[in-house]
Amino acid sequence: MTGWRATAALSRALVVGGVGIGFAVLAGEPVLVVLTAPLILCAALGLAHRPVGTPRLATRLDHYSLHEGQGTTSRLVLQDADDVEHVTRVAAGAPYVAMHPSNGRLGRMTRFGAADVEVSPRRWGRRVLGEELIGLCTAWAGYRWGPVPMVGHEMRVLPSTAPFDSRAEAPQPAGLVGAHRSRREGTGTEFAGIRPFQPGDRLRRINWRVSVRTDRLHVTTSRAEQDTGVLLVVDALADHGRSEGVDGAASSLDLTMRAAAAIAEHHLRRGDRVALRVIGREGEQLGYGAGHRRLRVLLGTLAGVRPNELWDGELNRLRFRASAGTEVIVLSPMLSEAVATATATLVRRGLPTLVVDTLPADAAPGVAEGADPKLAELAWRMRKVEREQVLARLGALGCPVVPWRGPGTLDDVLHRLSRRAQLPQVRVR
């Protein structure tokens, strides 16, 4: 409803005051004038502040892209609102969005500040705030505007990045520059050894102390510093478990997204090149890239992921395209045989592959309406037994499987992969 309208209070004051004055005159009772005088005064003041302008309303968010758990403010923008004295906002709730006030209802006098609502998304994804109703009122509650419906804004909520760090070197660094020590010598800063001088060696590399002692020129060698390519494979075929937001229980997709965000931030901060492959109906993909901008793009892609099953034909053709030297990290609850098969293929190719198990310990099957809960529980237990066999077979192939437990989860595993990469390997051609 738009346009200024008289409030029920003004109409009531005019009617009751007029009737009271009429009875006082007809009945000759001055006491009725005393009783109705306050109503007449309020009605007169309300009429005196009759609005003449047409206000314009709009809402905006201070931030449209946040990490889960962060907060922002939904601000009400009023224009041409000199006649407005009181503002009322009623915002509908949205899933995984906390508000202050918690019920979304706020009333405030304009002279005491703007009627702003604080919002905080509690889970990653694209969150749409609920529809709002906004009402305006003039002085002495004489006239009202609205309530006017306002469409809620959409927020892009990025997965939270846990403070993940690892001192482990990349198993097979192949880039030109970076922070990882290479297995070959080069122009790095880390000491590798001392050897006799050869044609082409730089003079500044000559170790004069050893050369004087041995009466022969020797040079100091160092390790090359290279970057590595990291392929993050995110399993978005289904979401298992219950999600309660950033402060509560986490589902399998929650653990997957937060782990992928933390690992990507860690590698990009070290100068590595990171790519993303999402297994799902939409199948989002990002090529290799580095830098802070790549991190923002990757987190935005993760925020738009939705759990979707693939068709049977697509599952049978599932392949992880990774070039030689790429470090592959598969983040999955490992409940799909196709994902396990594609992971085993990478291991057989000799690529350093790591599986991050993101199935929550308390995950339970969803029981459809009318289904037998005992039968569903039995099927879930059988599925978990099959899953344990799949994980055991991956471990036998040399693919580490580690459950995600936050910071420090992958440190020991990456150390072992780095040491394994330095051992001589025999490959059958």
C-alpha positions in Angstrom: 0.0 0.0 0.0 1.6 3.3 -1.1 0.5 6.9 -0.4 -0.2 8.7 2.9 -3.3 7.5 4.7 -4.8 8.6 8.0 -4.0 6.3 10.8 -6.6 4.6 12.9 -5.5 6.6 15.9 -6.2 9.9 14.1 -9.6 8.7 12.9 -10.5 7.5 16.4 -9.4 10.7 18.0 -11.5 12.8 15.5 -14.6 10.6 15.9 -14.5 10.2 19.7 -13.6 13.9 20.2 -16.3 15.1 17.9 -19.0 12.9 19.5 -17.8 14.0 23.0 -18.0 17.7 22.2 -21.5 17.2 20.6 -22.8 15.4 23.7 -21.3 18.0 25.9 -23.1 20.8 24.0 -26.4 19.0 23.9 -26.4 17.7 27.4 -24.7 20.7 29.0 -22.0 18.6 30.6 -18.6 20.5 30.7 -16.9 17.3 32.1 -17.2 15.7 28.7 -15.2 18.5 27.2 -12.5 17.9 29.7 -12.4 14.2 29.0 -12.3 14.6 25.2 -10.0 17.6 25.0 -6.8 15.4 24.9 -8.1 13.5 21.9 -9.0 16.8 20.2 -5.5 18.1 20.9 -3.8 15.0 19.5 -6.0 15.0 16.4 -5.2 18.7 15.8 -1.5 18.1 16.1 -1.7 15.1 13.8 -3.6 17.2 11.2 -1.1 20.0 11.6 1.7 17.7 10.6 0.0 16.4 7.5 2.7 15.3 5.0 3.1 16.9 1.7 6.1 15.0 0.2 6.4 11.5 -1.3 9.1 9.4 0.4 11.3 7.0 -1.5 12.5 3.8 0.1 15.4 1.5 -0.6 17.5 -1.1 1.2 21.1 -2.0 0.7 23.8 -4.2 2.3 27.2 -2.9 3.3 28.7 -6.1 1.9 27.3 -8.5 -0.7 30.1 -11.1 -0.4 31.1 -12.4 3.0 32.7 -15.5 4.6 30.3 -17.6 6.7 30.2 -16.3 10.2 30.9 -12.7 9.3 28.3 -10.0 9.6 27.1 -7.0 7.8 24.3 -4.4 8.0 21.1 -4.1 6.0 20.5 -0.3 5.8 17.3 1.5 5.1 17.8 4.5 2.8 15.1 7.2 3.1 14.8 10.1 0.6 12.4 13.0 0.7 11.3 11.9 4.2 11.3 15.2 6.1 7.7 14.4 7.3 8.6 11.0 8.7 9.0 10.6 12.4 8.9 6.8 13.0 10.1 3.9 10.9 9.0 0.2 11.3 10.8 -2.7 9.6 9.7 -6.3 9.7 12.0 -8.7 7.9 11.2 -12.4 7.3 13.8 -14.9 8.4 16.0 -16.8 5.9 17.7 -20.2 6.3 21.1 -20.0 7.9 20.9 -16.2 8.4 21.0 -14.7 11.9 19.6 -11.3 12.5 19.7 -8.6 15.2 17.0 -8.1 16.4 16.5 -11.9 16.2 12.9 -11.6 15.2 13.6 -9.1 12.4 11.3 -6.5 13.8 12.6 -3.0 14.4 10.9 0.3 15.2 12.8 3.5 15.6 12.4 7.3 15.7 14.2 8.9 12.8 15.9 11.4 15.1 17.6 8.6 17.0 19.3 7.1 14.0 18.6 4.9 11.0 16.5 1.7 11.3 19.3 -0.8 10.4 19.2 -4.5 10.8 22.4 -6.5 11.4 22.6 -9.8 9.5 25.2 -12.7 9.6 25.1 -15.7 7.3 25.9 -18.9 9.1 26.6 -21.2 6.1 28.3 -20.9 2.8 26.3 -20.6 -0.4 24.1 -18.0 -2.0 21.7 -16.7 0.6 18.7 -14.6 -0.1 17.4 -12.4 2.7 13.7 -12.6 3.5 11.2 -10.1 2.2 10.7 -7.0 4.3 7.7 -4.8 5.1 8.5 -1.2 5.8 6.1 1.3 7.3 6.5 5.1 7.9 4.6 7.3 10.3 4.4 11.1 10.7 4.5 13.0 14.0 1.7 12.3 16.5 0.8 9.2 14.5 -1.4 11.1 12.2 -0.5 9.6 8.8 1.2 6.4 7.7 2.9 5.2 4.6 2.8 1.5 3.7 3.6 -1.1 4.7 5.7 -1.3 1.6 7.1 -4.8 0.6 10.8 -4.8 -0.2 12.6 -7.8 -1.9 15.5 -9.3 0.0 19.0 -9.0 -1.3 21.1 -11.9 -2.4 24.4 -12.5 -0.6 27.3 -14.7 -1.8 28.6 -16.5 1.3 32.1 -17.9 0.9 33.3 -20.9 2.8 35.3 -20.1 5.9 39.1 -20.7 5.5 40.5 -22.3 8.6 44.1 -21.2 9.5 45.6 -24.2 7.7 49.4 -24.2 7.2 51.9 -26.9 6.2 55.7 -26.9 6.0 55.7 -30.0 3.8 57.2 -29.6 0.3 55.2 -30.4 -2.8 55.9 -34.0 -4.0 56.7 -33.1 -7.6 57.2 -29.3 -8.2 57.3 -28.6 -11.9 56.9 -24.8 -12.3 59.6 -22.3 -13.0 59.5 -20.3 -9.7 58.0 -20.9 -6.3 58.6 -21.8 -2.7 59.2 -25.5 -3.0 62.7 -27.1 -3.1 63.3 -29.0 -6.4 65.1 -32.3 -6.7 67.4 -30.7 -9.3 70.0 -28.0 -8.8 69.4 -24.5 -9.9 69.7 -20.8 -8.9 67.9 -21.1 -5.5 69.0 -20.1 -2.0 69.1 -23.4 -0.3 72.5 -25.1 0.0 72.8 -28.3 -2.1 76.6 -29.2 -2.0 80.1 -28.3 -3.2 81.5 -29.8 -6.5 84.5 -29.1 -8.8 84.2 -26.1 -11.2 82.7 -26.9 -14.6 82.5 -24.7 -17.7 79.4 -22.5 -17.5 79.4 -22.1 -13.7 79.1 -18.5 -12.5 82.2 -17.0 -10.9 80.2 -15.7 -7.9 79.5 -19.4 -7.0 83.2 -20.2 -6.5 83.9 -21.3 -3.0 87.4 -19.9 -2.4 88.0 -21.5 0.9 87.6 -25.0 -0.5 89.4 -24.0 -3.7 92.5 -22.8 -1.8 92.6 -25.9 0.4 92.3 -28.4 -2.5 94.3 -26.3 -5.1 91.4 -26.7 -7.5 88.4 -24.5 -8.2 85.1 -25.6 -6.5 81.7 -24.0 -6.6 78.7 -24.0 -4.2 75.5 -25.5 -5.6 71.9 -24.8 -4.5 68.5 -26.2 -5.0 66.1 -24.7 -7.5 62.9 -23.2 -6.2 59.8 -24.2 -8.1 56.0 -24.0 -7.8 53.6 -26.8 -8.2 50.2 -27.4 -9.7 47.4 -28.5 -7.3 44.2 -29.9 -8.5 41.3 -29.8 -6.0 38.6 -32.3 -6.8 35.4 -31.5 -4.9 32.7 -34.2 -4.6 29.3 -32.5 -4.8 27.2 -35.5 -5.7 25.3 -35.5 -2.4 25.3 -33.9 1.1 25.4 -36.3 4.0 24.7 -35.4 7.6 23.1 -32.4 9.2 24.3 -28.8 8.8 23.8 -26.3 11.6 25.9 -23.5 10.2 29.4 -22.4 11.0 29.0 -22.8 14.8 27.2 -26.1 14.8 27.3 -29.6 13.3 28.8 -29.8 9.8 27.6 -32.0 6.9 29.8 -33.7 4.4 29.5 -30.8 1.9 30.3 -28.3 4.7 33.5 -30.1 5.5 34.3 -30.4 1.8 33.9 -26.7 1.0 35.7 -25.5 4.1 38.6 -27.9 3.6 38.9 -27.0 -0.1 38.9 -23.3 0.8 41.6 -23.7 3.4 43.8 -25.8 1.2 43.4 -23.5 -1.8 44.3 -20.5 0.4 47.4 -22.2 1.7 48.8 -23.2 -1.7 48.0 -19.9 -3.4 49.6 -18.0 -0.5 52.8 -20.0 -1.2 52.7 -19.1 -4.9 51.4 -22.4 -6.3 49.0 -22.8 -9.1 45.6 -24.2 -8.1 42.8 -25.6 -10.3 39.3 -26.8 -9.3 37.1 -29.6 -10.5 33.6 -30.0 -9.1 31.9 -33.4 -9.5 28.2 -32.7 -10.0 25.5 -32.0 -12.4 26.8 -28.5 -13.2 30.4 -29.6 -13.1 32.2 -26.3 -12.4 35.8 -26.1 -13.4 38.6 -23.6 -13.0 41.9 -23.8 -14.7 45.3 -23.3 -13.1 46.0 -19.9 -11.7 47.8 -18.1 -8.8 47.4 -15.0 -6.8 44.8 -13.4 -4.5 42.4 -12.8 -7.4 42.4 -16.6 -8.2 41.5 -17.3 -4.5 38.5 -14.9 -4.7 37.3 -16.6 -7.9 37.8 -20.1 -6.5 35.9 -19.2 -3.3 33.1 -17.7 -5.3 32.8 -20.9 -7.4 32.7 -23.0 -4.2 29.9 -20.7 -2.9 27.7 -21.5 -5.9 28.1 -25.3 -5.7 24.8 -27.3 -5.2 24.6 -31.1 -4.5 23.5 -32.8 -7.7 23.7 -36.4 -8.9 25.3 -37.2 -12.2 23.6 -39.4 -14.8 24.7 -43.0 -15.0 26.5 -42.4 -18.3 28.3 -39.4 -16.9 29.5 -41.4 -13.9 30.8 -44.1 -16.0 32.9 -41.6 -18.0 34.2 -39.7 -15.0 37.8 -38.8 -15.3 40.1 -36.4 -13.5 42.3 -34.8 -16.2 45.6 -34.0 -14.5 49.0 -33.5 -16.2 52.2 -35.0 -14.9 53.6 -33.5 -11.8 50.2 -32.3 -10.5 49.3 -32.8 -6.9 45.7 -34.0 -6.8 43.7 -33.6 -3.6 40.3 -35.4 -3.7 37.8 -34.1 -1.1 35.0 -36.6 -0.9 33.0 -38.8 1.5 33.9 -41.6 -0.8 30.4 -43.0 -1.1 30.5 -43.1 -4.9 32.2 -46.0 -6.6 32.9 -43.9 -9.7 34.8 -41.3 -7.7 36.9 -44.0 -6.1 37.7 -45.6 -9.5 38.8 -42.3 -11.0 41.0 -41.6 -7.9 42.6 -45.1 -8.3 43.3 -44.3 -11.9 45.3 -41.2 -11.0 47.3 -43.3 -8.4 48.2 -45.9 -11.0 49.4 -43.1 -13.3 52.0 -42.2 -10.7 50.5 -38.8 -9.7 50.7 -37.8 -6.1 47.1 -38.2 -5.0 45.6 -37.6 -1.6 42.0 -38.3 -0.5 40.5 -36.1 2.2 37.6 -38.0 3.8 34.8 -35.5 4.6 32.1 -37.9 5.8 31.0 -36.7 9.4 31.4 -39.3 12.1 27.7 -38.9 13.1 26.3 -38.9 9.6 22.9 -40.7 9.3 20.8 -41.6 6.4 17.7 -39.6 5.5 14.6 -41.6 5.9 11.9 -40.9 3.2 8.3 -40.6 4.3 6.7 -43.9 4.7 10.0 -45.8 4.6 11.0 -48.3 7.3 13.6 -46.6 9.6 15.2 -50.0 10.5 15.6 -50.9 6.9 17.2 -47.6 6.1 19.6 -48.0 9.0 20.6 -51.4 7.8 21.2 -50.1 4.3 23.3 -47.3 5.6 25.5 -49.7 7.7 26.0 -51.9 4.6 27.0 -48.8 2.6 29.5 -47.8 5.2 31.1 -51.3 5.2 31.5 -51.0 1.4 33.0 -47.6 1.9 35.6 -49.0 4.3 36.6 -51.6 1.8 37.0 -48.9 -0.9 39.2 -46.8 1.4 41.3 -49.9 2.2 41.9 -50.6 -1.5 42.9 -47.0 -2.1 45.4 -47.3 0.8 46.8 -50.5 -0.6 47.4 -48.7 -3.9 49.5 -46.1 -2.1 46.9 -43.3 -1.9 46.7 -41.8 1.6 43.2 -41.3 3.0 42.9 -38.8 5.9 39.8 -37.4 7.5 39.6 -33.6 7.7 40.1 -32.4 11.2 41.0 -28.8 10.5 44.5 -27.2 10.7 47.4 -29.7 10.6 45.3 -32.4 9.0 47.5 -32.9 5.9 50.9 -32.0 7.3 52.2 -35.5 8.0 50.7 -36.9 4.9 52.3 -34.3 2.6 55.6 -35.0 4.2 55.3 -38.7 3.4 54.3 -37.9 -0.2 57.3 -35.6 -0.6 59.7 -38.3 0.7 58.1 -40.9 -1.5 58.5 -38.7 -4.6 62.3 -38.6 -3.9 62.7 -42.4 -4.0 63.7 -44.1 -7.3 60.7 -45.5 -9.1 60.4 -48.4 -11.6 57.7 -47.9 -14.2 56.6 -50.5 -16.7 56.3 -49.2 -20.2 
